[in-house]
C-alpha cells in the first residue's frame, strides 16, 4: 500500500511541477504544434492528410515525451531531490516507473490534438482505432524510455535537450515519419531499423491506412523488446552513475 501511495505522489508531483516548464512548452508542445500546422496548411485534402497523419502524431509524442524526461530527470538530479527519492524505502524499479509515467501521459496527451484535428477537421480516415490507441501508448512508452536513456547522462536541462535533439531530428527522417524508409538510400535503411521509433510509427501507419512496412506482430514484438532493453539499460546506468 505504501509503495502505491509513493508511486502516485511522485507521479502527481511531476505532473504538477514539470508539465508547464519552459523546455516542455517550447520543445514538447510548441515545436510539434508548429510542425503540425505547417503540414496541415501545406496539405489540402484528406488523402494527403492521411499520408502525414502518422508522422505528425509520432513527432508530437516523440518530442513531448523526451522533453518531459529531460526536464524531470535533470531538474531533480540538479536539485538533488532525485537522490532523496533514492533514499526512500521504495524499490528503484517502481521509482523509475513513477518518474516515466508522467512523460508517457504527456506524450499521449500531445497525440490527442493532431488526431482530433486530422479526423474532425480534415476528415482523415482511421482503419483501426484499437490499434491506433495501442500504437500511441506503445510509442509514448518507447519514446519516454529513449528519453530516459538519453537523460541519464546529462547534468543540465540544456545538455539533455541537446542530446535529445541529436537523436530526435535524425529520427524524423530515418523512422518513416514523413519519408518512407523504402525511399531512403539503401545504405541508410539499416540504420532506420535499429531505431525503436520506426516500429511504433509502423504500427500507427497500420492503424491509419493499413500501409505498414512490416508485420504488425513483428512491430509489436520489437517495440516491447526495445522497451525492455531501454528500461533495464537505463536502470543499470542509474545504479552505476547515481548510486554506486
C-alpha positions as CSV (number, residue, x, y, z in Angstrom):
1,X,0.0,0.0,0.0
2,X,2.8,2.4,0.9
3,X,4.5,1.7,-2.4
4,X,1.3,2.5,-4.3
5,X,0.9,5.8,-2.4
6,X,4.5,6.7,-3.1
7,X,4.0,5.9,-6.8
8,X,1.0,8.2,-7.1
9,X,2.6,11.0,-5.1
10,X,5.7,11.0,-7.3
11,X,3.5,10.9,-10.5
12,X,1.2,13.8,-9.3
13,X,4.2,15.9,-8.2
14,X,5.9,15.6,-11.6
15,X,2.7,16.4,-13.5
16,X,2.1,19.5,-11.3
17,X,5.7,20.7,-11.2
18,X,7.1,19.9,-14.7
19,X,4.3,19.9,-17.3
20,X,4.5,23.7,-17.8
21,X,8.2,24.1,-17.5
22,X,9.6,26.3,-20.4
23,X,11.6,23.5,-22.1
24,X,8.4,21.3,-22.1
25,X,6.4,24.1,-23.6
26,X,8.9,25.1,-26.3
27,X,10.1,21.6,-27.4
28,X,7.3,19.4,-26.2
29,X,4.2,21.5,-27.3
30,X,5.1,24.5,-29.5
31,X,7.5,22.8,-31.8
32,X,5.3,19.8,-32.7
33,X,2.3,22.0,-32.9
34,X,4.1,24.4,-35.3
35,X,5.2,21.5,-37.5
36,X,1.7,20.1,-37.4
37,X,0.2,23.4,-38.6
38,X,2.9,23.6,-41.3
39,X,2.0,20.2,-42.6
40,X,-1.8,20.8,-42.4
41,X,-1.5,24.1,-44.2
42,X,0.6,22.6,-46.9
43,X,-1.8,19.6,-47.5
44,X,-5.3,20.4,-48.8
45,X,-7.1,17.1,-49.0
46,X,-7.9,14.2,-46.6
47,X,-5.8,11.9,-48.9
48,X,-2.7,13.9,-48.3
49,X,-3.5,14.3,-44.6
50,X,-3.6,10.5,-44.2
51,X,-0.1,10.4,-45.7
52,X,1.3,12.7,-42.9
53,X,-1.2,11.8,-40.2
54,X,1.0,9.1,-38.6
55,X,4.2,11.2,-38.8
56,X,2.6,14.2,-37.1
57,X,1.2,12.1,-34.3
58,X,4.6,10.3,-33.8
59,X,6.5,13.5,-33.8
60,X,4.2,15.1,-31.2
61,X,4.7,12.0,-29.0
62,X,8.5,11.8,-29.5
63,X,9.2,15.5,-28.7
64,X,6.7,15.6,-25.9
65,X,7.9,12.6,-24.0
66,X,11.7,13.2,-24.5
67,X,11.3,16.9,-23.4
68,X,9.3,15.8,-20.3
69,X,12.0,13.3,-19.3
70,X,14.8,15.8,-20.0
71,X,13.1,18.2,-17.6
72,X,12.1,15.9,-14.8
73,X,15.3,13.9,-14.5
74,X,17.8,16.7,-14.9
75,X,15.9,19.2,-12.7
76,X,15.7,16.7,-9.9
77,X,19.2,15.5,-10.3
78,X,20.5,19.1,-10.2
79,X,18.4,19.9,-7.1
80,X,19.4,16.6,-5.5
81,X,15.7,15.7,-4.9
82,X,16.1,12.6,-7.0
83,X,18.8,11.4,-4.6
84,X,16.4,11.9,-1.7
85,X,13.9,9.7,-3.6
86,X,16.6,7.1,-3.9
87,X,17.0,7.0,-0.2
88,X,13.3,6.4,0.3
89,X,12.0,2.8,1.2
90,X,10.9,2.4,-2.4
91,X,12.1,-0.1,-5.0
92,X,14.1,1.7,-7.6
93,X,12.2,0.0,-10.4
94,X,9.0,1.4,-9.1
95,X,10.6,4.8,-8.6
96,X,11.7,4.9,-12.3
97,X,8.3,3.7,-13.5
98,X,6.7,6.5,-11.4
99,X,9.1,9.1,-13.0
100,X,8.4,8.0,-16.6
101,X,4.7,7.6,-16.2
102,X,4.2,11.3,-16.2
103,X,6.1,11.6,-19.5
104,X,4.1,8.8,-21.0
105,X,0.8,10.5,-20.2
106,X,2.3,13.8,-21.5
107,X,3.0,12.0,-24.8
108,X,-0.5,10.6,-25.0
109,X,-1.9,14.0,-24.3
110,X,0.2,15.5,-27.1
111,X,-1.1,13.0,-29.6
112,X,-4.7,13.8,-29.0
113,X,-4.6,17.3,-30.7
114,X,-3.3,16.1,-34.1
115,X,-5.6,13.1,-34.0
116,X,-8.7,15.2,-33.4
117,X,-7.6,17.9,-35.8
118,X,-7.0,15.3,-38.6
119,X,-10.2,13.3,-38.0
120,X,-12.6,16.1,-37.2
121,X,-11.4,18.9,-39.4
122,X,-9.7,17.2,-42.3
123,X,-11.9,14.1,-42.2
124,X,-9.0,11.7,-42.3
125,X,-9.9,8.1,-42.1
126,X,-8.7,5.6,-39.4
127,X,-9.0,2.0,-40.4
128,X,-8.3,0.5,-36.9
129,X,-9.0,2.7,-33.9
130,X,-8.0,0.0,-31.4
131,X,-4.5,-0.4,-33.0
132,X,-4.2,3.4,-33.1
133,X,-4.7,3.7,-29.4
134,X,-2.3,0.8,-28.8
135,X,0.2,2.4,-31.1
136,X,0.0,5.7,-29.4
137,X,0.5,4.1,-26.0
138,X,3.4,2.0,-27.1
139,X,5.1,4.8,-29.0
140,X,4.7,7.0,-25.9
141,X,6.4,4.3,-23.7
142,X,9.3,3.7,-26.1
143,X,9.9,7.4,-26.7
144,X,9.9,8.0,-23.0
145,X,12.3,5.2,-22.3
146,X,14.5,6.6,-25.1
147,X,14.4,10.0,-23.4
148,X,15.3,8.3,-20.1
149,X,18.2,6.6,-21.7
150,X,19.5,9.9,-23.1
151,X,18.8,12.0,-19.9
152,X,20.7,9.7,-17.6
153,X,24.0,11.0,-18.9
154,X,23.0,14.7,-18.7
155,X,23.6,17.0,-15.7
156,X,21.8,20.1,-17.0
157,X,18.5,20.6,-18.8
158,X,20.1,22.2,-21.9
159,X,22.5,19.2,-22.1
160,X,19.6,16.8,-22.0
161,X,17.7,18.7,-24.7
162,X,20.9,18.9,-26.9
163,X,21.5,15.2,-26.5
164,X,17.8,14.6,-27.3
165,X,17.9,16.7,-30.4
166,X,20.9,14.8,-31.6
167,X,18.6,11.7,-31.8
168,X,15.2,13.3,-32.4
169,X,15.9,15.3,-35.6
170,X,17.5,12.4,-37.5
171,X,14.6,10.2,-36.4
172,X,12.1,12.5,-38.1
173,X,13.7,11.5,-41.4
174,X,15.0,8.0,-40.6
175,X,12.0,6.4,-38.9
176,X,9.4,6.8,-41.6
177,X,7.5,9.7,-40.1
178,X,7.2,11.6,-43.4
179,X,9.6,9.8,-45.8
180,X,9.0,6.1,-46.4
181,X,12.0,4.0,-45.3
182,X,12.0,2.4,-48.8
183,X,12.6,5.8,-50.3
184,X,15.8,6.3,-48.3
185,X,19.2,5.4,-49.8
186,X,19.9,1.7,-49.4
187,X,22.9,2.2,-47.2
188,X,20.9,4.3,-44.7
189,X,17.9,1.9,-44.4
190,X,19.6,-0.5,-41.9
191,X,20.0,2.5,-39.5
192,X,16.3,3.1,-39.6
193,X,15.6,-0.5,-38.4
194,X,18.0,0.0,-35.5
195,X,15.7,2.8,-34.1
196,X,12.8,1.7,-31.9
197,X,10.6,4.6,-33.0
198,X,10.5,3.1,-36.5
199,X,8.3,0.2,-35.3
200,X,6.0,2.5,-33.4
201,X,5.4,4.6,-36.5
202,X,4.8,1.4,-38.5
203,X,2.0,0.5,-36.0
204,X,0.4,3.9,-36.5
205,X,0.6,3.5,-40.3
206,X,-1.1,0.2,-40.0
207,X,-3.9,1.6,-37.8
208,X,-4.5,4.7,-40.1
209,X,-4.0,3.5,-43.7
210,X,-3.0,-0.2,-43.4
211,X,0.2,0.8,-45.3
212,X,2.7,-0.7,-42.9
213,X,6.1,-2.0,-44.0
214,X,6.5,-4.9,-41.6
215,X,4.2,-7.5,-40.0
216,X,2.1,-5.9,-37.2
217,X,3.1,-8.8,-34.9
218,X,6.8,-8.2,-35.5
219,X,6.3,-4.4,-34.9
220,X,4.6,-5.1,-31.5
221,X,7.2,-7.7,-30.5
222,X,10.1,-5.4,-31.4
223,X,8.6,-2.4,-29.6
224,X,8.2,-4.5,-26.4
225,X,11.8,-5.8,-26.8
226,X,13.2,-2.3,-27.1
227,X,11.1,-1.2,-24.1
228,X,12.7,-4.0,-22.0
229,X,16.2,-3.2,-23.3
230,X,16.0,0.6,-22.8
231,X,14.4,0.3,-19.3
232,X,17.0,-2.1,-17.8
233,X,19.9,-0.4,-19.6
234,X,18.8,3.0,-18.1
235,X,18.3,1.3,-14.7
236,X,21.8,-0.1,-14.9
237,X,23.4,3.3,-15.7
238,X,21.3,5.0,-12.9
239,X,22.6,2.5,-10.4
240,X,26.2,2.8,-11.7
241,X,26.4,6.6,-12.0
242,X,24.0,7.8,-9.3
243,X,24.1,5.3,-6.6
244,X,27.4,3.4,-6.6
